[in-house]
């Protein structure tokens, strides 16, 4: 709420000309750079660069430039790399920041250190094909990607993130230690779950190990569901992901996991704030995990099938 008070929207509609759609992201980047160079953290979301690439292709073909793969011009990679590489963090020292190259006259005297510009480019995939030309170009430029699957979305899993294809090249470097510990095997667990889930549809005679992976994965899916506009503090994320990744909620029916999560986190907030504060500091101590296990064991009794 209130985000529009500090948001600038640069819009190029479908009815606008191809050159207008081509230049709109650069205009947005220039505005973002102003906030970055004046010492403020800023975020720019490009929605979406697929449309910009199509507009660039249209202009290039009209100019009779030689088409390449998927009829895009040969420098379409450079188009997106020069745009996204403008996202950067400025040195905290004001004097060093003021020595930046190509500083426009209008900014001289206003530059401050410590500002940043983070870019979130959005790419549309055709029929979920992440290996197409533009998606692979942008993936190679960015620090990772989140792949949203329409099949997951339609089945009620939101955010509909495909764990197997989504990657972070920053990874654990951006996580606190407690989160790194509890989520270390989560990606692999969910990737195995998705793989086995497909086979499980064709046969009911599954061994105990496979059933364990499927049961654990299904509960983790419920834990990772999140309603729009309902962020969780990192310490609460660590606590509930610990429950899922260690399998201590195996006694909770899958259709009751979300209800359990809400009640569990409310109980932790009200009666075990000290343990949550320890998790927030980045520590995952034996004392904290013992408390979590005890709370889960007590609550599991009321959810037993």
Secondary structure, DSSP 8 states (H G I E B T S, - for coil): --GGGG-------TTS-HHHHHHHHHHHHHHHHHHHHBT-EEEEEEETHHHHHHHHHHHHHHTT--B-GGG-BTTHHHHHHHHHTT--B--S-HHHHTT-TT--GGGTTT-BTT-EEEEEEE---STT-TTSHHHHHHHHHSSEE--B-HHHHHTT-SS-B-TTT-EESSGGGGS-HHHHHHTTTHHHHHHHHHHHHHHHTT-S---HHHHHHHHHHHHHHHHH---TT----HHHHHHHHHHHHHTTTTTS-GGGHHHHHHHHHHHHHHH-HHHHHHHHTT---HHHHHHHHHHHHHHHGGG--
